[in-house]
Every structure is written in structure tokens, then in C-alpha cells.
């Protein structure tokens, strides 16, 4: 029955329900949120921590994101950071292909 403890079958009675402590006693697994640790991790990563069960926090953050996106779109219209340069390489390439074709025709 030891093999049935580590099954990945959600219908199994052992599917992520139990764990064994240091004394090898079977304990019921309980998932608890550690908000202080999550806030510390978010602070270390320099990101915001949002408790998803509070809709006011989510709405506040979404409004911030909308402002950032709208500002970046207006700035994006002013700055052109991309320009095509492929034609600088296409012209010499075409010349080399034509030259290669002419040399091949002379050899024949």
C-alpha cells in the first residue's frame, strides 16, 4: 500500500491530502497563506503584492495598469525606434548574384 501514497490520481484518497511529519506520523495537509512572507517576497522583487480575494485591490491595480498602458501608447506614437535596413544588404546581394550568374555563364 506504500505505492498508493504517491499517486497522481485526483480520485485517490491520498491525492495531496496527507503528509508525514518528522516523527513519521500521518498528518492532514492544510494549506495556509502566509501574507507577511508573500509581502516580503514582493518587496524583494520590487513588485506590488495584491490580495486577490479583495476586489477593491484588484480594481485599484487594474486602473493603474490602464493608466500605464495609455501613457505608453501615447509615448509610442512619438518615438520611432525601428527602421528597416534590409535594403542596404539587398542591393549588394543582388549585385553578387548577377555577377555570379555572369561568371557561371562564361564558364559554360
C-alpha positions in Angstrom: 0.0 0.0 0.0 3.0 2.3 0.2 2.9 2.8 -3.6 -0.6 4.2 -3.4 0.5 7.1 -1.2 2.2 8.8 -4.1 -0.4 8.6 -6.8 -1.4 11.4 -9.2 -5.0 10.3 -9.3 -7.4 13.0 -8.0 -9.9 10.4 -7.0 -7.4 8.6 -4.7 -7.9 9.2 -1.0 -4.2 10.1 -0.8 -4.1 12.7 -3.5 -2.4 15.7 -1.8 -4.3 15.2 1.4 -1.7 14.0 3.8 1.9 14.5 4.7 4.3 12.9 7.2 6.0 14.9 9.9 9.4 14.3 11.4 8.1 11.5 13.6 6.6 9.8 10.5 3.1 10.4 11.8 0.5 11.0 9.1 -1.0 14.5 9.3 -3.8 16.1 7.4 -2.4 18.7 5.0 -3.8 22.2 5.4 -2.9 25.0 3.0 -2.5 28.3 4.7 -1.5 31.6 3.2 1.5 33.4 4.8 0.8 37.0 3.7 3.7 38.5 5.6 6.1 36.2 3.7 4.4 37.0 0.4 4.6 40.7 1.0 8.3 40.4 1.8 8.9 38.4 -1.4 7.0 41.0 -3.4 9.1 43.8 -1.7 12.3 42.0 -2.5 11.2 41.6 -6.2 10.1 45.3 -6.2 6.6 44.4 -7.3 3.2 45.0 -5.7 1.6 42.4 -3.6 -2.2 42.1 -4.2 -4.6 40.0 -2.2 -6.8 38.6 -4.9 -9.8 37.9 -2.6 -10.3 41.7 -2.2 -11.8 43.1 -5.4 -11.0 46.7 -4.4 -7.3 45.9 -4.5 -7.7 44.3 -7.9 -9.7 47.2 -9.3 -7.1 49.7 -8.0 -4.2 47.8 -9.6 -6.1 47.4 -12.9 -6.8 51.2 -13.1 -3.0 51.8 -12.5 -2.2 49.3 -15.3 -4.7 51.0 -17.7 -3.0 54.4 -17.0 0.4 53.0 -17.7 -0.7 51.4 -20.9 -2.5 54.6 -22.1 0.7 56.6 -21.3 2.9 54.2 -23.1 0.7 54.2 -26.2 0.9 58.0 -26.4 4.7 57.9 -26.0 5.0 55.1 -28.5 3.4 57.3 -31.2 6.1 59.9 -30.7 9.1 57.7 -30.7 10.1 55.5 -33.7 12.7 53.1 -32.5 12.6 50.7 -35.6 13.6 51.4 -39.2 14.1 48.9 -42.0 17.7 48.5 -43.1 17.4 45.3 -45.1 17.7 47.2 -48.5 21.3 48.1 -47.5 22.1 44.4 -47.7 19.7 43.6 -50.5 21.4 45.8 -53.2 24.9 44.2 -52.8 23.4 40.8 -52.6 21.6 41.3 -55.9 24.8 42.6 -57.5 26.7 39.5 -56.3 24.0 37.2 -57.6 24.1 38.8 -61.0 27.9 38.7 -61.0 27.8 35.0 -60.1 25.3 34.3 -62.8 27.5 36.1 -65.4 30.6 34.2 -64.3 28.8 30.8 -64.5 27.5 31.6 -68.0 31.1 32.5 -69.2 32.4 29.1 -67.9 29.8 27.2 -69.9 
